[in-house]
Amino acid sequence: MRTNIDINDSLLEEAFSVSQVRTKKDLIHEALREYIKLKKRKDLTELAGSIEFHEGYDYKKLREPEKGRNCY
C-alpha cells in the first residue's frame, strides 16, 4: 500500500544510524515489526500477578519427560 507521510528528519537519521537497513521502506517495516513486538510483550507483562496458580503447581516437574516416552 502506498502512503505519503511527513517524517521528522532527525528521527529518520537516528533510526538509520541504529539500524542495518538501507531504505526508508525497510526502515519503516522494521520499525513496525519492533513496535508490534513491544506492544505484545507489554500486554503480557500486564498479566503479571493476575494469574493464580494452584499451590502445588510445579512447572519443573511438568517439564520432566514421562517414563517410556521419547522426547526429541
Beta strands, then each sheet from edge to edge (+ up, - down):
end
